[in-house]
Every structure is written in C-alpha cells, then in structure tokens.
C-alpha cells in the first residue's frame, strides 16, 4: 500500500501552541468492514479508530501497540503506515492544539476475545469514558474527526483499485 499525504494550507488566524500526535490502527475484515471505537467523552459521542496519543519517550509503533493492549487487550502486528493528513488539523478539544494523526494497517490474533457490538454507542452504562467496539461498513462510515474521515476516503479509494 502507498502512503498518502494530503496537502492543505493552515488558516492564518490559528494560533497553535502544542502538537498532539495520535496513532491509530486500521483493522479490516472482509468484506469492507473496519473496526471502530464508539466513545463517550467530555459529554460528546464520537466514532473513531482504536488508538490514542503518543507519550514522551515512545515511538508511534510503540504507542499503537500500547493503545491496542490498553483499549482492547490485544496484541497487534503492525503491517505498515498507510496514511497521514498533510494539512493542519486543529484539535476538537483544545483550540491551540494541532493534531497529527498517523494511521497504520494492522492485524491481530485473538480478536474474538473482545466484546463487539452490532449497534452504535452500545454502552452498558453511559458514563464519561464509555467505549465499545463494532465492525462498520467502510463504504458508509463517517467518523467524528477530520483526520479519520480523510483516512476513510483514502481506504475507499484504495479498495476501488484493488
């Protein structure tokens, strides 16, 4: 797979003080299904890919392995970095933060050990930090965050050519 970087021009009035690197694992299942995380945080419902924030002292792949272990209790095999947006993305949570998302294609062993729901936002209890996972149709998926939406468009385009 080819790494694609989209290019954009940042708005002139945006004051960025911090870079927030996010690392996500893309797990595809035939035919055209992708694993997503439905979450409730800070009073908002969001659909995103499993993964999270890079902490000082770790590399992106180490971050991804840690996040999948924390969120899903799964060991992953990283196949390749497949996408990162090339334009500035402002954080949805902190106006002065720039988000740099990295998307890796991954595989796992033992996926049946996690609870996967058939419905969106199927939380046992609605509390801040609630999280559940589901298989979503890539063709109909509209994630919450801009970088995730760009990654979905990239994957859709790649699937059309293979």
PyMOL commands that set and color helices and strands:
alter all, ss='L'
color gray80, all
select helices_A, chain A and resi 60-72+111-113+138-140+146-160
alter helices_A, ss='H'
color red, helices_A
select strands_A, chain A and resi 4-7+18-26+28-29+33-41+44-48+51-53+76-86+89-90+97-108+116-117+130-137
alter strands_A, ss='S'
color yellow, strands_A
deselect
rebuild
show_as cartoon
